[in-house]
Amino acid sequence: MKKLIFATLLVTALVSGARTASATFGKCCATINGTTSTGGNIAASCCAEPDTASGSVCAAGQTEIDCSTSSACPTSSASGTTCAASDVSTASPAGAAAAPTTPQVPIIIPKLSISIPTISMPDFAKVTQSGDYIYIPFISQYLVGAYKMGVGIASILAIIMIMAGGLVWIAAAGDSGKIGKAKTMISGAVVGLVLTLGSYVALQTVNPNLVNFTALKIKVVSTQTIDVIDDYNPEVDSGAGGGGSSLPPSQLDPIFAKYAPCAGVTPDTLKAIAQAESGLNPSKVNGSGYTGLFQTKAANCPSSVKSYCTDLTNPDNNTAAGAAMIKSSVATISANCPNATAHDQMVMIYVGHNMGGGMLKYVTKNACDLPSMKQAAITYYVNNPDTAKKYATKYQPDCLNSDPNGATSDQAMADCTAGPKFDYAVKTADKSGVSQVLSTSGGSCPY
């Protein structure tokens, strides 16, 4: 009987310890201040597991960190609680916390082969995105649910065995053999129960992370597309084919004014680009099939202007398509280099037009001066020698043969790809004479 009483007290202590542990260790929304974090959680409990299972619920200026206070975690009304800021080194800066949102990625909701009563399906299937991370709770919630169900089953079986042992003991009527069997049943059940409930405390002692089942945290991979250069040299092909003749600027000015708001530029910017691309000849077609005022192809038309791209010799259609294609470059310039000179912004537009919008993002990511951008373009092609080789060997053989690095080196290929293209963009911008590129007047776009 003494063993039974001791075992019962031990089980009670273990259960109490497990509850305390689960309330003491967890996640806390707190404000980072040096190496410590002060409370201010907006959840019902500092250590509420849904914080991590469903994504962070921290307020702006707070960061979700590991909380290791020695008492029950603070509620939303508590303040000044010091937590171990184990995540401070990787935490977002103050003010950068973002509310969880539905991730913009396809999510396949798993179907459970074995139903677990403790799992709440809406929460189980709730995948959220907070900042640069997606939180997927499937695995953690399933493991927690399976653990809880296992503990429940083991506890029920242990209680049944203890009760059965007690009945055998009562019915033994002094029979030592039956009493021994009853003791064996009771002690076995108690040991099993102790192991089941004590496993949590044991794992918690070894490493708290072993029992801290959090949502699977996956960093969102940011994509950056670098457009592969077209098999087309604007400087070589600029005088090719076409028929027809140039139209007077006065006839085209209303069209440029009509579509300039679509690109976010001044009408003079569209006129300068059309002048450089086609000499204001709407019928011009170069050797690579690029057509009209802005030298575009139907295959390259953005989806917003597909209906305009059936007849690109029509000045109105071609200007609509050209403005739509320039729009992405203008957005990049506005975001990365809004204070650059009009001349340099024109260079950037030609870089986007002739080398791709992805290349423009790449070269303006860290600098807005022309020498730095040109070097960035060369560096890109050094790292992508196959693309550089395709262009340089076809259009720049003289450049390759005169390169001191040797005509077949990756550096030579890059120099003779990015160099001429960037220099052409600068030369074209030199002729534009535009005093303002980005428009501040607003206006409505027809599409």
C-alpha positions in Angstrom: 0.0 0.0 0.0 2.9 2.4 0.7 4.2 1.7 -2.8 0.8 2.5 -4.2 0.5 5.8 -2.3 4.0 6.8 -3.3 3.3 6.0 -6.9 0.1 8.0 -6.8 1.9 11.0 -5.3 4.6 10.7 -8.0 2.1 10.6 -10.8 0.4 13.7 -9.4 3.7 15.5 -9.2 4.7 14.5 -12.8 1.3 15.6 -14.1 1.6 18.9 -12.3 5.2 19.3 -13.6 4.1 18.6 -17.1 1.4 21.2 -16.9 3.8 23.8 -15.4 6.3 23.0 -18.1 3.8 23.4 -20.8 2.8 26.8 -19.4 6.4 28.0 -18.7 8.0 27.2 -22.0 6.5 28.4 -25.2 6.2 31.5 -27.3 5.8 35.1 -26.1 5.0 38.2 -28.0 7.4 40.8 -26.7 9.2 44.0 -27.5 12.9 43.5 -28.1 15.1 45.8 -25.9 18.8 44.9 -26.1 19.3 41.3 -24.9 15.9 41.1 -23.0 12.3 41.3 -24.1 9.4 42.8 -22.2 5.9 41.4 -22.2 2.9 42.8 -23.9 1.3 39.7 -25.5 -2.0 40.1 -27.3 -2.8 36.4 -27.1 -4.8 34.9 -24.3 -1.6 33.4 -22.8 2.0 34.2 -23.4 2.7 30.5 -24.2 -0.4 29.8 -26.3 0.7 27.2 -28.9 -1.6 28.5 -31.6 0.8 31.5 -31.8 3.2 29.2 -33.7 0.8 26.7 -35.1 -1.2 29.4 -36.9 1.6 31.9 -37.4 2.6 34.8 -35.3 -0.1 36.9 -33.7 2.3 39.5 -32.4 1.4 43.2 -32.6 3.5 45.6 -34.6 6.8 46.3 -32.9 6.7 43.0 -31.2 8.5 39.7 -32.0 7.6 36.1 -31.2 10.4 34.7 -28.9 11.0 31.8 -26.6 9.6 32.5 -23.1 11.3 30.9 -20.1 9.8 32.6 -17.1 9.8 30.6 -13.8 6.1 31.2 -13.2 2.9 31.1 -15.3 3.3 33.1 -18.5 1.9 36.6 -18.4 -1.5 37.4 -20.0 -2.2 40.4 -22.1 -2.5 42.6 -19.1 1.0 41.8 -17.8 4.0 44.0 -18.5 7.6 44.1 -17.7 8.1 40.3 -17.9 11.6 39.3 -18.8 11.9 36.5 -21.2 15.0 34.7 -22.6 15.3 36.3 -26.0 16.8 33.3 -27.7 15.4 34.4 -31.0 16.5 38.0 -30.8 19.5 37.5 -33.1 17.2 36.4 -35.9 14.1 38.4 -35.0 12.6 41.0 -37.2 13.5 44.6 -36.3 11.0 46.6 -34.3 8.0 47.7 -36.3 8.6 44.9 -38.9 6.1 42.4 -37.5 3.4 41.5 -40.0 -0.1 40.1 -39.3 -0.6 36.6 -40.7 -2.1 36.4 -44.1 -3.2 33.7 -46.4 -0.1 32.6 -48.4 -0.1 33.1 -52.1 1.0 29.6 -52.8 -1.1 26.5 -53.6 -1.8 24.5 -50.4 -2.9 20.8 -50.5 -4.9 20.0 -47.4 -4.0 16.6 -46.1 -6.7 13.9 -45.6 -6.2 12.0 -42.3 -6.3 8.2 -42.7 -6.6 7.9 -38.9 -8.9 10.4 -37.3 -7.7 12.0 -34.0 -10.5 13.6 -31.9 -8.2 16.2 -30.4 -7.4 17.8 -33.8 -9.6 20.7 -34.8 -9.8 20.6 -38.6 -10.2 24.3 -39.3 -7.0 25.0 -37.3 -5.3 21.9 -38.7 -5.9 23.1 -42.2 -5.0 26.8 -41.5 -1.8 27.7 -43.3 -0.7 31.3 -42.9 2.1 33.6 -44.0 3.7 36.2 -41.8 6.5 38.3 -43.2 8.9 36.1 -45.1 7.7 32.8 -43.7 4.9 30.4 -44.2 3.6 28.4 -41.2 2.3 24.9 -41.9 0.7 23.3 -38.7 -0.1 19.9 -40.2 2.7 17.8 -38.8 3.0 19.5 -35.4 -0.7 19.4 -34.7 -0.9 15.7 -35.8 2.0 14.8 -33.5 0.5 16.7 -30.6 -2.9 15.1 -31.2 -1.4 11.6 -31.4 0.5 12.2 -28.2 -2.5 13.4 -26.3 -4.6 10.6 -27.6 -1.9 8.1 -26.7 -1.6 9.5 -23.2 -5.3 9.4 -22.8 -5.5 5.7 -23.9 -2.6 4.7 -21.7 -4.1 6.5 -18.7 -7.4 4.8 -19.2 -5.8 1.4 -19.5 -3.6 2.0 -16.5 -6.6 3.0 -14.4 -8.5 -0.1 -15.5 -5.6 -2.3 -14.6 -5.2 -0.7 -11.2 -8.9 -1.2 -10.5 -8.7 -4.8 -11.7 -5.7 -5.4 -9.5 -7.6 -3.9 -6.5 -10.6 -6.2 -7.1 -8.3 -9.2 -7.3 -6.6 -8.1 -4.1 -10.0 -7.6 -2.3 -11.2 -11.1 -3.6 -7.9 -12.8 -2.6 -9.2 -13.4 0.9 -5.6 -13.7 2.2 -4.4 -15.9 -0.6 -0.7 -14.8 -1.0 -0.6 -16.0 -4.6 -3.6 -13.9 -5.7 -2.3 -10.9 -3.6 1.1 -11.1 -5.4 -0.7 -11.2 -8.8 -2.8 -8.2 -7.8 0.4 -6.3 -6.7 2.0 -7.2 -10.0 -1.0 -5.8 -11.9 -1.1 -2.6 -9.9 2.7 -2.0 -9.9 2.9 -2.7 -13.7 0.1 -0.2 -14.4 1.6 2.4 -12.2 5.0 2.0 -13.8 3.5 2.3 -17.3 1.6 5.4 -16.3 4.7 7.0 -14.8 6.7 6.3 -17.9 3.9 7.7 -20.1 3.4 10.9 -18.2 7.1 11.2 -17.2 8.4 11.1 -20.7 7.3 14.7 -21.2 9.2 15.9 -18.2 12.3 13.8 -19.2 12.4 15.2 -22.7 11.7 18.7 -21.4 14.7 18.4 -19.1 17.0 17.1 -21.8 15.9 19.7 -24.4 12.8 21.8 -24.3 12.6 21.8 -28.1 11.9 18.1 -28.1 8.4 18.7 -26.7 7.9 22.2 -28.3 5.9 21.1 -31.3 5.6 24.3 -33.5 4.3 24.8 -36.9 6.6 24.0 -39.8 8.3 27.3 -40.7 9.3 27.7 -44.3 11.0 30.8 -45.6 9.4 32.2 -48.8 12.0 32.2 -51.6 12.0 35.5 -53.3 12.2 35.2 -57.1 14.1 37.5 -59.4 13.7 36.9 -63.1 16.5 38.0 -65.4 15.1 38.2 -68.9 17.2 36.4 -71.4 18.3 38.9 -74.1 16.5 38.6 -77.4 18.5 37.4 -80.4 18.4 40.9 -81.6 20.9 43.8 -81.7 19.0 47.1 -81.7 22.1 49.0 -83.0 22.7 46.5 -85.9 19.0 46.0 -86.8 17.8 49.6 -86.3 18.0 50.4 -90.0 16.4 47.2 -91.3 13.3 46.9 -93.5 9.9 48.3 -93.3 8.5 50.4 -96.0 6.3 53.4 -95.4 7.5 56.7 -94.0 7.8 58.6 -90.8 4.8 60.5 -89.6 5.1 64.1 -88.4 5.3 64.5 -84.6 2.1 66.6 -84.6 0.2 63.7 -85.9 1.5 61.3 -83.2 1.6 63.7 -80.2 -2.1 63.1 -79.3 -1.4 59.3 -79.3 1.6 59.7 -77.0 -0.4 61.9 -74.7 -3.2 59.3 -74.6 -1.0 56.4 -73.5 1.7 58.2 -71.5 -0.4 57.7 -68.2 -0.4 54.0 -68.8 3.4 53.9 -68.5 3.7 56.6 -65.9 5.9 58.8 -68.1 5.6 62.1 -69.9 4.4 62.2 -73.5 7.9 63.5 -74.6 9.4 60.3 -73.2 7.2 58.1 -75.4 8.0 60.3 -78.4 11.8 60.1 -77.7 11.6 56.3 -77.5 9.6 55.9 -80.6 12.0 58.3 -82.4 15.0 56.1 -81.4 13.3 52.8 -82.1 11.6 53.5 -85.5 12.3 57.1 -86.5 8.5 57.6 -86.0 7.8 55.2 -88.9 4.8 53.0 -87.9 5.4 50.6 -90.8 9.0 49.8 -89.9 9.9 46.1 -89.4 13.5 45.2 -88.6 15.3 42.0 -89.5 14.1 40.2 -86.4 10.4 40.9 -86.9 10.1 43.8 -84.4 7.4 46.1 -85.7 6.2 49.7 -85.6 6.9 52.8 -83.6 8.2 51.0 -80.5 9.6 47.9 -82.3 7.4 45.3 -80.5 6.3 41.8 -81.3 2.8 40.4 -80.7 4.4 37.4 -78.9 5.9 39.8 -76.4 2.8 41.9 -75.7 1.7 42.0 -72.0 -1.7 40.4 -71.3 -3.2 43.8 -70.6 -2.8 44.9 -74.2 -3.2 41.6 -76.2 -6.2 43.1 -78.0 -4.0 45.9 -79.3 -1.3 43.6 -80.7 -3.2 42.2 -83.7 -1.9 45.0 -86.0 1.2 46.6 -84.6 1.7 48.8 -87.7 -1.2 50.8 -86.4 0.4 53.7 -84.4 -2.3 53.7 -81.7 -2.0 49.9 -81.1 1.8 50.0 -81.1 1.9 52.9 -78.7 -0.5 51.1 -76.3 1.8 48.0 -76.4 5.0 50.1 -76.1 3.6 51.9 -73.0 2.6 48.6 -71.4 6.0 47.2 -71.9 7.7 50.3 -70.6 5.5 50.4 -67.5 7.4 47.7 -65.6 10.7 49.5 -66.2 9.2 52.7 -65.0 8.0 51.0 -61.8 11.5 49.7 -61.2 13.0 53.2 -61.7 10.4 54.8 -59.4 11.2 52.2 -56.7 15.0 52.1 -57.0 16.2 55.3 -58.6 13.5 58.0 -58.4 16.1 60.8 -57.9 18.2 59.9 -60.9 18.6 62.5 -63.7 16.2 62.4 -66.6 19.1 61.3 -68.8 20.0 58.4 -66.6 16.4 57.4 -66.2 16.1 57.3 -70.0 19.2 55.0 -70.0 17.4 52.7 -67.5 14.3 52.6 -69.8 16.5 51.5 -72.7 18.2 48.9 -70.5 14.8 47.5 -69.6 13.7 47.6 -73.2 16.8 46.0 -74.8 18.1 43.8 -72.0 14.9 43.0 -70.1 13.0 44.2 -67.1 14.7 41.6 -64.9 18.1 43.0 -65.9 17.0 46.5 -65.0 16.0 45.3 -61.5 19.4 43.6 -61.2 21.5 46.6 -62.2 19.5 49.1 -60.1 19.3 47.0 -57.0 22.4 48.5 -55.3 23.3 51.6 -57.3 21.8 54.2 -59.7 24.9 55.6 -61.3 25.7 54.5 -64.8 29.2 53.1 -64.2 27.9 50.9 -61.4 25.0 49.7 -63.4 27.1 48.8 -66.4 29.5 46.8 -64.2 26.6 45.0 -62.6 25.3 44.0 -66.1 28.8 42.7 -67.0 29.0 40.8 -63.8 25.6 39.2 -64.5 26.8 37.9 -67.9 30.2 36.7 -66.4 28.0 34.5 -64.3 25.9 33.5 -67.3 28.4 32.8 -70.0 26.2 30.7 -72.3 23.7 33.6 -72.7 26.6 36.0 -73.3 28.3 33.7 -75.8 25.1 33.4 -77.9 24.8 37.2 -78.3 28.5 38.2 -78.5 29.6 35.6 -81.1 26.7 36.6 -83.4 26.7 40.4 -83.1 30.1 41.4 -81.6 32.8 39.3 -83.2 35.1 42.4 -83.6 34.7 43.2 -79.9 35.6 39.6 -79.0 38.7 39.5 -81.2 40.0 42.8 -79.8 39.3 41.9 -76.1 42.6 41.6 -74.1 41.0 38.8 -72.0 40.9 36.5 -75.1 37.9 36.0 -77.4 36.7 32.9 -75.7 36.9 33.9 -72.0 33.8 34.4 -69.9 34.9 38.0 -69.2 35.3 38.8 -72.9 31.8 37.3 -73.6 30.3 39.5 -70.8 32.2 42.6 -71.9 31.0 42.2 -75.5 27.4 41.5 -74.4 26.6 44.0 -71.6 29.1 46.6 -72.8 27.7 47.3 -76.3 24.1 47.0 -75.1 24.6 49.4 -72.2 26.6 51.8 -74.4 23.8 51.8 -77.0 21.3 52.7 -74.2 23.5 55.6 -73.1 24.0 56.8 -76.7 20.2 56.7 -77.4 19.5 58.5 -74.2 22.0 61.2 -75.2 19.9 61.9 -78.3 16.5 62.0 -76.5 16.8 65.5 -75.0 14.0 64.7 -72.5 13.9 67.0 -69.5 11.5 64.9 -67.4 10.9 61.1 -67.6 8.6 60.1 -64.8 5.2 61.8 -64.9 3.6 63.5 -61.9 0.5 64.7 -63.6 -1.5 61.5 -63.4 -4.2 61.0 -66.0 -6.2 58.0 -66.9 -5.1 55.0 -69.1 -7.5 53.7 -71.8 -6.8 50.1 -70.8 
